Amino acid sequence: MRRFFVDIPQEMWRSYHWQIQNRIKTKEELKRYIRLTPEEEKGIYQTIDLYPMAITPYYLSLIDPEDPQDPIRLQAIPRAVEVEERVQSMGEPDPFREEGHIPGLTHRYPDRVLFTLTTFCAVYCRHCMRKRIFQEGERSRTKEEIDRFLEYVRRHEEIRDVLISGGEPLSVSNEKLEYVLSNLRRIPHVEILRIGTRLPVLAPQRFFDEELLRILEKYSPIWVNTHFNHPKEITEESAEAVERLLRHGVPVNNQTVLLKGVNDNPQVMLELMRSLLRIKVRPVYLFHCDPIKGAVHFRTSLEKGLEIMEYLRGRISGMGIPTYAVDLPGGRGKVPISPNYILSVAGDTYTFKSPLEGIVEYTIRDAEVY
């Protein structure tokens, strides 16, 4: 789909650099393509110094200009609610205590470490869990900062899994990315490298770069975790980006965030999970929306998430059902939440609620009994 940009040559449209250089960042630019609602006009004006706007032409082209509640529009265009006193008072900039003594480094779990390589994003998603970094300007970590991070990983032999995130980590040059990956691969105790990127959704053209793909393949095993939130985000371009990653030995997992007005509908979520499997992306997590300052208006109840999870069960293969999880404040980790299908227990007999309707009694004994 090339809505709004039909006159752009195909070669330019498929260029990641063109997409980034032509991001829509002002109200005046955006009004060339979409008739803004009063809430959006006010929102862009009021958030510009706090939570700025940037939208790639590709992602903008997915918006239905006639629908004020379009799910892409809600994720990309600021609204005044972001800075309302009620919304600002209910969240925290960093509820998970990610900021530590080394800039960009979070070591929450014993065997895993997170490194935010940039503060830059192709699109500044309005629900972002790191919305606080919008105010830092657009930059990547310096070589000195990267070396400090690498030295920390070398000293901590319990670290086996490194997640490189941002911002957008794949917005850095191929040279800088290879510097990070090659040095991590020289650390004997590091087994898994993960990259958290939303570029398959926001600017899939990044993965049309064969040099990038060769770098990712060279330092395998590398896993890409991406972030599709709605079926509209799955396009020919995003499917091509995933296919290119897979052909270079890079598996792609997805982490969806449950967002009020965007995907808090069981049928929409089912369509998203089916579409992800169709393009060979594994749904791993459905995260409850975090209590982030400026984004709490996207939060639903836990009951809504459980309703969706119950709806998915029995309607899609188990490999298409993500783990519904809540990230606990204070950096206390993620906990899974699921519907309870055990209604009662009497000795060895369990009474289950079937996902295909009805009640089933099932006697289950330990093997030692037989």
N, C-alpha and C positions, 0 to 999 in steps of 0.2 A: 504494500500500500504506500502511495506517495502523496497522500492528501496534502495540499498547500504547496508542494514542491515539485510539481509535474514538469517544470521547465528546467530542473537541475539535471545535467547530464549524468548518466548512469555511473560513469567512472568517478565523478565527484561524490555522488550519493553513497557509493561503496567505500569511500575514503574515511577512515576514522579521524584523520587530522581535519578534514573538511567539517565533519560533524562537530568536533570540539571547537574549531575556530568560529563556527557559525551558531553557537549556542545562543538561545534567546534569553536575555538577561534583564530587559527593562520592560516596563508596562507599554511603552510606545511600540517596541518591536512586537510584543505579543498581540497587541490590538490589530496588527496587520493581518492576523490569521483568525483570531477568535474575538467574538463580541463578549467582553468581560461582564460579569455580574457586578453589581455595586459592592458585594462582599469581597470579590476578588480584587477590584480596583483599590478598595480600602486596605485589603490585606497586603498587596504588593507595596503600597506606600508606607504602611506601618511596620512592616517586617524588614525593609530593605537594609537597615543597619544592624539588625539582629540575626535574622535568618534569610539571607539573600536568595534570589531565584536564579536558576540556570536550567535550561531545558534544551536537549539536543533536538535538531530538526527531526530526526528519526522518531524520537519518543513523542514529540509534539504531533507528528503525523498520525499517531494512533488515537488521538482525541476526537470524539464526536463533537463538533462545534455547536451543535444544536441541543446538547444535553448538559445542563449545568451540573448534574450529578454523575457525569461520566467518571468511571473508576480511575482512568489515567489522569484525568484532569484533577481529581481530588488528591492524587499523590504528588502532582508536580506544581500546581499553581497555588501560591499562598492565599490564605483567607484570614480575615481579621481575627477569627477565633483563636489563632495561634498566640496572639499577644493579649488576649483578654485576661483580666486580673484573675478570674476564677481558674482558667487553664494554667496560667503561669504559677499560681500558688499551689497547685495540686501535684506538680512534678518536681523532679530534681534534674540538674544538668548531667550529673554522673551518679545515678543511683547504685551502680554496680562497682563503684570504686575502682575504675580502670586506671586512673592516673596514679603513677608511682614515682619513684625517685629517678628512674630512667625514662626520659620522654618517649612516649609511644609504646612502652613495654608494660604488659600485664601478665603476671604469673599467678594465676588463681588456682589452677589444678596442679598437683605435683608434677605430672608428666607432660604438661602442655604449657605453651607460652604463646601469647598474642603480641604481634608487633604491627602497629599502624604506620604504614610506610608513607602515607600522604594525608593532607587535609583537603585535597582536591577531589571533587566528584563531577562526573559528566552531567548528572542531574542532581539537584539538591532535593531529595525526597522529603516531603513535609512530615513524614512519620519517623524520620531517621533516629536511631537510638544514640547516635553520636552527634546530635544536632548542635551540641556545644562547640564543635570544631568549626562550624560555619563562620564563627566570629574571628577565627585565627588567620583568615586569608588563605589563598591557594598556594601551597608549597609542598614539596616532598622533603623527606629527611635528608640531612646533609651526610656526607661520607663519615664525618666524625660521629654523628648520632648512630648511624648504621653500625659502625665499628664497635661502639660501646655496647650496642645490643648483641652483636655477634660474640663479643668477649663474655658477656653474661651467660649466653647459651653454652659456650665452651666450659665455663666454670661449673655449671650445674648439670652434672651427668645424669640426673634423673629425668631431664627433658628429652623426650623421644618424638614429640609432635610439635611442629611450629606452624602457627596460623599467621599468614601475612594478610593484613587487612588495611583499612583506611577509614575515611576517605576511600579513594579508588586506587588500590595498589598497582593495577595494570595501566594506570595513566603515566607511569614513569617511563623513561626511555628503555629500550631493550637492553642497552648497555648496563644501566643501573640495576635493572631487574636481574640480569645475569650475574652481576657482582654479588647481589644478596644470595641468590640461589646457589651459586658455585661455592661460596664460603660456607653456607650452611651444610652443603653436601660433604665438605671436608671435615665436618665434626662427626666423629665415629658414632656417638650415641644418638644422633638425630636420625630417625627412621622415616618419618612421614612429614611431607611438606604439604600444607593446604593453603589455597589462595581464596580469600573471600572477595568476590567481585560481583557487581551488578551489571557489568558491561554486556553480558549476553541479552539483557533486558533493555538497557538504556542506549547502548551503542555497539551492537554486535559486530559492526565493521572492524573492531579491534582484532577480531579473530580471523579476519581475511588476510592478515599479515603472516606469511609463511615463516619469516624469521622468528617472530614471537613463538609460533607453534613449535618450531625446532628447538628453541630454548627450553620450553616446558617439557618436551619429550626427552631432551638431553639429561635433565635432572630428575627424572622419574625415580620413585613414585611421587607424583604430584596429583592432588585432588583439588578440583574446583568446586567451591560451594557458592551457588548463586541464589537469586532472590526473586523468583516470579511470584507475583501476588494475585494476578487475574488472568483468565484465559485470553483476553485481548492482547496481552503482552507476548503471546506465542505466535510468531509470524514466520514467514519464509526465511527472513534474515536471521532471526534468533535460532531457528532450527538448523540453518546452515552453520552458524557459529558453533553450536553444540556438536554437529556432525564432524566438523573440522577438528575440534578438540578430541573427540573420541578416536578419530583416525590417527591421531598422534599419541594415543595411549593415555589420555587424560580423562578419567571418569568425572562426571558432572552430577553433583547432588544439589537439591533445592531446599531452601529454608524459607517458608512462607510466614508472613506475619498476619495475624488475624486483625483486620482493620474494619472498624465500623463504617458502613456505607460503601465499602470497596468490595469486600469478599465475605461478609458475615451472613452468608446465605448458603444453606446446605447444597442447593443445586449448583450454585456458582463454584463452590469449592470442589464438588464432585467433577464438574467439567474441567477445572484447572488440573486436578490430579490425573484425570484421563489424558488430557492434552500433554502433560509432562511425560507420562509414560510413552506416549506416541512419538515424542521426539527424543526418547531414550535418556530422560533425566529422571533420577530417582528422588521422589519426595522423601525427605528425611525428617524435617521438623515442621510443625505448625506452632509458631511461638505466639503466646499471648502478648499483646502489645504492651511494651514496657512503660513504666511511669516516668516518661521523659518530659521535662519542662518544655512546653510549647507543642506537645503532641498527645496529651492525655485525652483530647476530644476524639481520638481514633479508638479508644479502648472500649471493649465490650465486657459483658459479664463472663465469668468462667462457665456459667451455665450455657451460654451461647456456644462456646467452644466445645463443650461436651455434647451438646445437641448435634453439632456438625460432625463430630467424631462418630457418634452413634449412627448418624445417617450414612456415613461412608462405609461402615462395616456391613458386608454382605452385598454391597453394590459395586465394589471394585476389588480387584485382586489385592491380597495383603501387601504386596510390594508397592502398591499405590497409596497405602494408608500411612501418613506421617505420624510421628510421635508428637502429641500435643504436650507442650512444656511451658513452664513458667520459670523465668530467670529471677531468682530470689534477690531482693535488695541487699545491699551491703557486701556484694561479691560472694554470696554464700552458695552459688552454683545453680544449675538448672535441675528442676524436678519434673518428671513426667506425670501427666494427669490423664486418666482414661475413664470411660463409663464403667460402672460396676455391673458385670453380667451374672455374678453369683448372688442369688436372692436369699438363699438360706443354706445352712449346713446341718445335717442330722447324722452323726456318726460318720460313716464313709459315703453317705449319699448327699450329693450337692444338687441344688435346684438352680438351674441356669435360665436366664432370659435369652432366647435365641435371637440372633440378628435377623433371622428369616421369619420372625414372628412366632409366638407361642412360648410355652414353658416346658423345659425338659429336665427330668430327673436323671441323674447319672451317678452310678456308684463307682468310686475310684479308690482302689486299695493300694497300699504300698506293696512292692514286689515281694517283700519278706513274708507277707501274709499267705502267698500262694504256695 
